[in-house]
Amino acid sequence: MSGARVLHLVNGEYFGGSARVLMNYLTSDRRRSDVAVGVMFEGELRDRIAAAGIRNELIGMRSRADIGAARQVIHMARHFGADVIHTHQVRNTLLGRLAGMRLSVPVVTHVHSPASRESTQRLRNLTTSAVDRLLARRSARFIAVSASLAADLVRIGVRRDRIRIVPNGVDVPVPMSAQERTSARASLDGSDAEFIVGMVANFRPRKGTEVLIDAVGALVGAHPRLRLVLVGEPFKEQGRDYGAILRTHAARVGLRGKVHFTGFRQDAGRLIAGLDLFVLPSLFGEGMPMVVLEAMAAGIPVVSTPVEGIAEVIRHGENGSLVPSGEVDGLARAIAELESNPALAMRLGAAGRETVIEKYTTDRMVDGIEDVYSEVASGWQRRAR
């Protein structure tokens, strides 16, 4: 490697969008930097990092305010000889900034979603946003995954010259054969005769899953081919079993036998390619969802909402469909239209794939991140001299 030595800090308790961004970067042939990863929690992400042969350590942050864990970050950064500390969520950004101050190492903060709209808990959002705003000057550069997140950073007082927009990127898969597609659909308990609508997410209230359940529930009577598949792990917050809440809701609207909850799946990308339609009905709090890019890359038509960075990727009627967030009737109409018009679905899917090829590949993302490292490291060296 000829680039900088970069220590990444990541939460890792869920394998969501930011984890996919990190793994795509770490495993890319275009990566020039030497890397190590400090993971706050055991889980799927750390397992994948280890399997890829990437050096890593468990930081073991015990709570959102456990600043004592900064000592371990400092030790890891010093032992690794980090030129840059790259943070990925508000929680580990706090530790990274403390370590950066102690070691005089520049910090790059990757903004994957808006801190002020992280959850449905208003007090938590206000606290998170206030801490982030207070310490923002301790990050040498911010990587925003969308223009909307860059604008959010400016609103909290970050200078524009410290912000770089690096859109998320995904690998573009070879189109599935008919046999592979049938196999993927069988993994979803679906047949080729059905119209499978799917959503992949770490399920939490802001993803709008109830809106999708209500929309499909309103359609199944007149559209018997419809089947809904929900792939992913529900968040557990404040003792609530959100998965149980979603299952109860689906039964209440008449989807018993028409909805399949798969739980977390390591082969989510393969399952996406087996869908007829991908839907992400987010209410708020999105940067640039990796699952939307993955569905588009696979040539699957996408229906989503014009929330933050999603509207920068999807152009309604050209490479996907956008429905105002929270609109059950509008979402139901969009799903029904694409089920009844295969030519339209095929056109939108093909256009979505071309959009990813042109603008949102892993290679483009990795090059953008490496450019930020080069800029920060060289600037820090000049400052030191």
C-alpha positions in Angstrom: 0.0 0.0 0.0 1.3 3.5 -0.9 -1.4 5.6 0.8 -2.0 6.8 4.3 -2.3 4.6 7.4 -5.9 4.9 8.4 -7.7 3.8 11.6 -11.4 3.3 11.0 -13.8 3.5 14.0 -17.3 1.9 13.5 -20.1 0.8 15.8 -20.8 -2.5 14.2 -23.8 -3.7 16.3 -25.9 -3.9 13.1 -24.8 -4.7 9.6 -26.5 -1.7 7.9 -25.7 0.9 5.3 -22.6 2.4 6.9 -21.2 -1.1 7.5 -21.7 -1.9 3.8 -19.9 1.3 2.8 -17.0 0.4 5.0 -16.8 -3.2 3.8 -17.0 -2.1 0.1 -14.1 0.2 0.8 -12.0 -2.2 2.8 -12.2 -5.0 0.3 -11.8 -2.9 -2.9 -8.7 -3.5 -5.1 -8.6 0.3 -5.6 -7.9 0.9 -1.9 -4.4 2.5 -1.6 -4.3 3.1 2.2 -3.2 0.6 4.9 -6.1 0.2 7.3 -7.1 -1.1 10.7 -10.5 -1.0 12.3 -11.7 -0.4 15.8 -15.1 -1.9 16.3 -17.3 -0.9 19.2 -19.5 -4.0 19.3 -19.1 -7.7 18.3 -21.3 -8.7 15.4 -21.6 -9.5 11.7 -19.4 -6.6 10.7 -16.4 -7.6 12.8 -16.7 -11.2 11.6 -16.6 -10.0 8.0 -13.6 -7.6 8.7 -11.7 -10.5 10.2 -12.6 -12.9 7.4 -11.2 -10.3 4.9 -7.9 -10.4 6.7 -8.2 -6.8 8.0 -6.5 -6.1 11.3 -9.1 -5.1 13.9 -9.7 -4.7 17.6 -12.9 -4.7 19.8 -13.0 -1.3 21.5 -15.9 -2.3 23.7 -17.7 1.0 24.3 -20.1 0.3 27.2 -22.5 3.2 26.6 -23.0 6.2 24.4 -21.1 8.4 26.9 -18.2 6.0 27.6 -15.4 8.4 26.8 -13.0 6.2 28.8 -12.9 3.9 25.7 -10.9 6.7 24.1 -7.8 5.4 25.9 -8.1 2.1 23.9 -8.5 4.1 20.7 -5.4 6.1 21.5 -3.4 3.0 22.2 -4.6 1.4 19.0 -3.9 4.5 16.9 -0.4 4.9 18.4 0.5 1.2 18.0 -0.8 1.2 14.3 1.0 4.5 13.5 -2.2 6.1 12.2 -1.9 9.1 9.9 -5.7 9.6 9.9 -8.6 8.5 12.1 -11.7 7.9 10.1 -15.0 7.8 12.1 -18.4 6.5 10.9 -21.1 7.3 13.6 -21.6 9.9 16.2 -20.7 7.6 19.1 -17.3 6.6 17.7 -16.7 10.1 16.3 -16.5 11.3 19.9 -13.8 8.8 20.7 -12.0 9.5 17.4 -11.9 13.2 18.1 -10.6 12.7 21.6 -7.9 10.4 20.3 -7.0 12.8 17.5 -6.5 15.7 19.9 -4.3 13.6 22.1 -2.1 12.3 19.3 -2.3 15.3 16.9 -3.7 13.0 14.2 -6.4 14.4 11.8 -9.9 13.1 12.0 -12.1 12.4 9.0 -15.8 12.0 9.9 -18.0 10.1 7.4 -21.6 11.3 7.6 -23.9 8.5 6.5 -27.2 10.0 7.9 -28.3 13.2 9.7 -27.4 13.1 13.4 -30.4 15.4 14.1 -32.8 12.8 12.6 -31.2 9.6 13.8 -34.3 8.2 15.6 -37.8 8.9 16.6 -36.6 9.9 20.1 -36.6 13.7 20.1 -34.4 14.1 23.2 -31.8 11.6 21.9 -31.7 13.4 18.6 -31.2 16.8 20.3 -28.5 15.4 22.6 -26.7 13.7 19.7 -26.9 16.7 17.5 -25.7 19.1 20.2 -22.6 17.0 21.0 -21.8 16.6 17.3 -22.1 20.4 16.8 -20.0 21.2 19.8 -17.1 19.0 18.6 -17.4 19.5 14.9 -14.3 21.7 14.7 -12.2 18.7 15.8 -12.7 16.9 12.5 -10.3 18.0 9.8 -12.7 16.9 7.0 -16.2 15.6 6.7 -17.2 13.1 4.0 -20.9 13.6 3.2 -22.6 10.8 1.2 -25.0 13.2 -0.4 -25.5 16.9 -1.1 -28.4 17.0 1.4 -26.1 15.9 4.2 -23.4 18.4 3.2 -26.1 21.1 3.5 -26.9 19.8 7.0 -23.3 20.1 8.0 -23.2 23.7 6.8 -26.4 24.4 8.8 -24.6 23.3 12.0 -21.7 25.6 11.3 -19.2 23.4 9.4 -17.2 25.4 6.9 -17.9 24.3 3.3 -14.1 24.0 2.6 -14.0 21.1 5.2 -16.8 19.1 3.5 -16.3 16.7 0.6 -19.2 14.9 -1.0 -18.4 11.3 -1.8 -21.5 9.4 -2.8 -21.9 5.8 -1.7 -21.0 3.1 -4.2 -21.8 -0.5 -4.8 -20.5 -3.3 -7.0 -22.5 -3.9 -10.2 -23.4 -7.7 -10.4 -23.6 -9.7 -13.5 -27.3 -10.2 -14.3 -28.7 -13.4 -12.9 -29.5 -16.4 -15.1 -33.1 -17.6 -15.1 -32.1 -20.6 -13.0 -30.3 -18.4 -10.4 -33.3 -16.1 -10.2 -35.6 -19.0 -9.6 -33.3 -20.2 -6.8 -33.2 -16.8 -5.2 -37.0 -16.6 -5.3 -37.2 -20.0 -3.7 -35.1 -18.7 -0.9 -37.7 -16.1 -0.3 -40.5 -18.8 -0.3 -41.7 -17.3 -3.5 -42.5 -18.8 -6.9 -42.0 -17.4 -10.4 -45.7 -16.9 -10.7 -45.8 -14.4 -7.9 -45.0 -10.7 -7.9 -42.5 -10.3 -5.0 -42.2 -6.9 -3.4 -39.3 -6.7 -1.1 -37.6 -4.4 1.4 -34.2 -4.9 2.9 -33.3 -2.9 6.1 -32.3 -2.8 9.7 -36.0 -2.3 10.6 -36.8 0.7 12.7 -39.7 3.1 12.9 -38.2 5.7 10.6 -37.9 3.2 7.7 -41.7 3.4 7.2 -42.2 -0.4 7.1 -45.8 0.0 8.4 -46.6 2.2 5.4 -45.4 -0.6 3.1 -47.4 -3.2 5.0 -50.5 -1.1 4.8 -50.0 -0.5 1.1 -49.6 -4.2 0.3 -52.5 -5.0 2.6 -54.7 -2.7 0.7 -53.8 -4.4 -2.6 -53.8 -8.1 -2.0 -57.5 -8.6 -2.5 -57.4 -7.2 -6.0 -53.8 -8.3 -6.8 -53.6 -11.9 -5.6 -50.1 -12.4 -7.1 -48.6 -9.9 -4.6 -46.2 -11.2 -1.9 -44.2 -9.1 0.5 -40.7 -10.1 1.8 -39.0 -8.2 4.6 -35.3 -9.0 4.8 -33.3 -7.8 7.8 -33.0 -7.5 11.5 -35.4 -5.3 13.6 -33.8 -2.8 15.9 -34.5 -3.3 19.6 -34.8 0.0 21.3 -36.0 0.8 24.9 -37.0 -2.8 25.3 -39.4 -2.8 22.3 -39.5 -5.9 20.1 -40.1 -4.0 16.8 -40.1 -7.3 14.9 -43.1 -8.5 16.9 -44.8 -5.2 16.3 -44.4 -5.5 12.6 -45.7 -9.1 12.5 -48.7 -8.1 14.5 -49.4 -5.2 12.2 -49.1 -7.4 9.1 -51.6 -9.9 10.5 -54.0 -7.1 11.4 -54.1 -5.8 7.8 -54.7 -9.3 6.4 -51.2 -10.3 5.2 -51.1 -13.6 7.0 -49.6 -16.0 4.5 -48.7 -13.1 2.2 -45.6 -11.8 4.1 -42.3 -13.4 4.8 -39.9 -12.1 7.5 -36.5 -13.6 6.8 -34.5 -12.0 9.6 -30.9 -11.1 8.9 -29.5 -12.7 5.8 -25.8 -12.7 4.7 -26.9 -13.2 1.1 -29.2 -10.1 1.0 -27.7 -9.0 -2.3 -28.7 -12.3 -4.0 -32.2 -12.0 -2.5 -32.6 -8.5 -3.9 -31.8 -9.7 -7.4 -34.7 -12.2 -7.0 -37.3 -9.6 -6.4 -39.8 -8.1 -8.8 -39.9 -4.7 -7.0 -37.8 -3.2 -4.3 -39.4 -0.7 -1.9 -37.8 1.6 0.7 -40.6 3.8 2.2 -38.4 5.8 4.5 -40.0 8.6 6.5 -36.7 10.5 7.3 -33.1 10.1 8.3 -31.5 8.8 5.1 -28.2 9.7 3.6 -27.8 7.6 0.4 -29.2 4.1 1.2 -26.9 1.3 0.0 -29.9 -1.0 -0.5 -31.4 1.3 -3.0 -28.2 1.4 -5.0 -27.8 -2.4 -4.7 -31.4 -2.9 -6.0 -30.7 -0.5 -8.9 -27.4 -2.2 -9.7 -29.2 -5.5 -10.0 -31.7 -4.0 -12.4 -34.7 -4.3 -10.0 -37.2 -1.4 -10.2 -37.2 0.8 -7.1 -40.0 2.7 -5.4 -38.9 4.9 -2.6 -39.5 8.3 -1.0 -37.8 11.7 -1.8 -36.1 11.7 1.6 -32.7 13.4 1.7 -30.1 11.7 -0.5 -32.7 9.3 -2.1 -34.0 12.2 -4.3 -30.5 12.8 -5.6 -30.3 9.2 -6.9 -33.8 8.5 -8.1 -35.5 10.6 -10.8 -39.2 9.9 -10.7 -40.4 8.1 -13.8 -36.9 7.9 -15.3 -34.9 5.4 -13.2 -37.3 4.7 -10.4 -40.5 5.9 -8.7 -40.8 8.3 -5.8 -43.8 8.6 -3.5 -44.3 11.1 -0.7 -43.2 9.6 2.6 -46.1 8.3 4.7 -48.6 8.1 1.8 -50.1 4.6 1.9 -52.4 5.2 -1.1 -49.7 6.7 -3.2 -47.4 3.8 -2.4 -50.1 1.3 -3.2 -50.7 2.9 -6.6 -47.0 2.8 -7.4 -46.8 -0.9 -6.6 -50.0 -1.7 -8.5 -48.7 0.2 -11.6 -45.5 -1.7 -11.7 -47.1 -5.1 -11.2 -49.6 -4.4 -14.0 -47.0 -2.9 -16.4 -44.0 -5.2 -16.9 -42.6 -3.0 -19.6 -42.4 0.0 -17.4 -40.9 -2.1 -14.6 -38.2 -3.4 -16.9 -37.5 0.1 -18.3 -37.1 1.6 -14.8 -34.9 -1.3 -13.7 -32.6 -1.0 -16.7 -32.3 2.8 -16.2 -31.5 2.4 -12.5 -28.7 0.0 -13.3 -27.2 2.5 -15.8 -27.4 5.2 -13.2 -25.3 3.1 -10.8 -22.8 2.2 -13.5 -22.4 5.9 -14.4 -22.3 7.5 -10.9 -22.4 5.1 -7.9 -19.8 2.3 -8.2 -17.5 1.1 -5.5 -14.5 2.3 -7.6 -15.8 5.9 -7.7 -16.5 5.9 -4.0 -13.1 4.4 -3.0 -11.2 6.9 -5.2 -13.2 9.8 -3.6 -12.3 8.5 -0.1 -8.6 8.1 -1.0 -8.5 11.6 -2.3 -9.7 12.9 1.0 -7.0 11.0 2.9 -4.3 12.4 0.6 -5.6 15.9 1.1 -5.8 15.6 4.8 -2.5 13.8 5.4 -0.5 16.2 3.2 -2.1 19.2 4.8 -1.3 17.9 8.3 2.3 17.3 7.3 2.7 20.8 6.0 1.1 22.1 9.2 3.5 20.0 11.3 6.6 21.4 9.4 
